[in-house]
Amino acid sequence: MKYHRPGTLLIHYNGAYHSDYYDGINWYLKKQNPSLKIVTISTVSQKNIHQLDKEHIGKADFIICVDEDMTNTY
């Protein structure tokens, strides 16, 4: 909230743990300012990248689905 200016776009990058299912950082931001418009993006890894697995539905506004064989960097 320190860097948010009304009428401007603020982009905040974080790991999925901090925003999946609109928890974590989103919860704190909405608690401080319920009128904020927040959009989330998350990445999931699964075998079939053409249809999102049910377990990932609702995880974020936009979900990037990558093949489970893709190299992880964590």
C-alpha positions as a Markdown table, in Angstrom:
| # | Residue | x | y | z |
|---|---|---|---|---|
| 1 | Met | 0.0 | 0.0 | 0.0 |
| 2 | Lys | 3.0 | 2.3 | 0.5 |
| 3 | Tyr | 3.5 | 2.6 | -3.2 |
| 4 | His | -0.1 | 2.5 | -4.4 |
| 5 | Arg | -1.3 | 5.7 | -6.0 |
| 6 | Pro | -5.1 | 6.0 | -6.9 |
| 7 | Gly | -5.7 | 5.9 | -10.6 |
| 8 | Thr | -2.4 | 4.2 | -11.4 |
| 9 | Leu | -1.4 | 0.6 | -12.1 |
| 10 | Leu | 0.9 | -1.1 | -9.5 |
| 11 | Ile | 2.5 | -4.4 | -10.3 |
| 12 | His | 3.7 | -6.5 | -7.5 |
| 13 | Tyr | 5.7 | -9.7 | -8.2 |
| 14 | Asn | 5.7 | -12.6 | -5.6 |
| 15 | Gly | 5.7 | -16.3 | -5.4 |
| 16 | Ala | 2.5 | -18.2 | -5.8 |
| 17 | Tyr | 2.4 | -19.1 | -2.1 |
| 18 | His | 1.7 | -15.5 | -1.4 |
| 19 | Ser | -1.3 | -15.0 | -3.6 |
| 20 | Asp | -2.8 | -18.3 | -4.8 |
| 21 | Tyr | -6.5 | -18.6 | -4.1 |
| 22 | Tyr | -6.5 | -14.8 | -3.3 |
| 23 | Asp | -4.9 | -15.4 | 0.1 |
| 24 | Gly | -1.7 | -14.0 | 1.6 |
| 25 | Ile | -0.8 | -10.6 | 0.2 |
| 26 | Asn | -4.3 | -10.2 | -1.4 |
| 27 | Trp | -6.0 | -10.7 | 1.9 |
| 28 | Tyr | -3.9 | -8.0 | 3.6 |
| 29 | Leu | -4.3 | -5.5 | 0.7 |
| 30 | Lys | -8.1 | -6.0 | 0.6 |
| 31 | Lys | -8.3 | -5.7 | 4.4 |
| 32 | Gln | -6.6 | -2.3 | 4.2 |
| 33 | Asn | -8.5 | -1.1 | 1.1 |
| 34 | Pro | -11.5 | -3.2 | 0.1 |
| 35 | Ser | -12.1 | -1.3 | -3.1 |
| 36 | Leu | -8.8 | -2.3 | -4.7 |
| 37 | Lys | -9.0 | -4.1 | -8.0 |
| 38 | Ile | -6.5 | -7.0 | -7.9 |
| 39 | Val | -5.6 | -9.4 | -10.7 |
| 40 | Thr | -3.6 | -12.5 | -10.0 |
| 41 | Ile | -1.5 | -14.8 | -12.2 |
| 42 | Ser | -0.2 | -18.2 | -11.2 |
| 43 | Thr | 1.7 | -21.0 | -12.9 |
| 44 | Val | 0.9 | -24.6 | -12.6 |
| 45 | Ser | 2.6 | -27.8 | -13.8 |
| 46 | Gln | 0.6 | -30.7 | -15.0 |
| 47 | Lys | 0.7 | -33.6 | -17.5 |
| 48 | Asn | -2.1 | -32.3 | -19.9 |
| 49 | Ile | -1.5 | -28.6 | -20.6 |
| 50 | His | -4.7 | -28.4 | -22.8 |
| 51 | Gln | -7.2 | -28.7 | -19.9 |
| 52 | Leu | -6.7 | -27.3 | -16.5 |
| 53 | Asp | -6.8 | -29.9 | -13.7 |
| 54 | Lys | -9.7 | -29.4 | -11.3 |
| 55 | Glu | -7.3 | -28.9 | -8.4 |
| 56 | His | -6.1 | -25.7 | -10.0 |
| 57 | Ile | -9.4 | -24.1 | -10.8 |
| 58 | Gly | -9.9 | -20.9 | -8.9 |
| 59 | Lys | -6.2 | -20.5 | -8.1 |
| 60 | Ala | -5.9 | -17.2 | -9.9 |
| 61 | Asp | -7.5 | -14.9 | -12.5 |
| 62 | Phe | -5.0 | -16.1 | -15.1 |
| 63 | Ile | -3.3 | -19.5 | -14.9 |
| 64 | Ile | -0.2 | -20.4 | -17.0 |
| 65 | Cys | -0.1 | -24.1 | -17.5 |
| 66 | Val | 3.2 | -25.7 | -18.2 |
| 67 | Asp | 4.2 | -29.3 | -19.0 |
| 68 | Glu | 5.2 | -31.3 | -15.9 |
| 69 | Asp | 8.4 | -32.3 | -17.7 |
| 70 | Met | 9.6 | -28.7 | -17.8 |
| 71 | Thr | 12.7 | -27.9 | -15.8 |
| 72 | Asn | 12.0 | -26.3 | -12.4 |
| 73 | Thr | 14.3 | -23.7 | -11.0 |
| 74 | Tyr | 13.3 | -23.7 | -7.3 |
